[in-house]
Amino acid sequence: MEYIEGQNVKEYMTSYNNKIPMDKIKEVTRNVLKGLIYLHENGIIHRDLKPENILINEEQEILKLVDFGISTKVKFLFDCKIIG
């Protein structure tokens, strides 16, 4: 298992006193959605997505989805396409 030096999104939110700048919210949301699109394109459903299962490195450049303990692989999944 890979070690990530940083924190999860819940800790990240707490460090900002739950007042994260809008540009950071957009960046984190965009990266989470990119990760979910990748998983869904490969037939994987996470099923336990929450702030504690999203890690951000100290430089806030890399975001990782973790804890796939209850994830599932499906044979058929709708097409995920990014619009715009």
N, C-alpha and C positions, 0 to 999 in steps of 0.2 A: 504494500500500500504506500502511496506517495504521501510525504509529509508536506503540509502547507503552512508556511510561516505567516500568520495573520490572524484573522478572526472570522466568526460567522456573521451573517447579516444582522442578527439580533444584537450581538455585541457592538457591531458597527453603528446601529441605530442608537443604542444607549450612549455610545461615545459622543454622539452629536446631540445628546439630550432629546432624542426623537425629533429633532428639527434639522433634518438633512437638507442641504441645498437642492433645489429642483434639478439642476444639471446632473448631480450625483444620482438622484432617484431615477432619472431617465436612463443614465448609463447602466446602472445596475439592472433595471427592468429590461432594457434592450439585450443585455448579455444573458440574462436568465431565459428570455424568450428564444434567443439563438440556440442555447443549450437544449431547450425543450423541443425546438424544431428538429434539431439533429437527432435527439432520442426518438421522436415520433417517426421521422423518416426511416429510422432503422427498426421500427416496430417495438420500441421499448416505452412502457408507461411507468413513470416514477412512482406515483401513488403516495408519496409522503413529502411533498414539497412544502417547506416552511422555512422561515428565516434561519433556524438552527442548522438546516441542511444545505445552506448556500455559503460557501467559504470565499473570502476575499483576501488576497495576499496583502502584505504590509504596504506595498507601493500602490495598492488599489488598481492594479492593471489586469490581474488575472482573477477570474471568477470560476469556481468549480461547484458543480452539483454533487452532493455526496449522499450516503446512506441509501443504497439501492436494495435494502433488505426485503422490502415488500413489493419491489418493482415486478413487473411482469412483461413477458414478450408476447406479442400478438402476431398472428399470421397476416391479418389484413388490417390496414389502417388507412383512413382517408388521406388524400394528398395534402401535404402542408406546403403552401406556397407563400412566399413573402411578396406582398403587394406594395408597390411604391418605391 
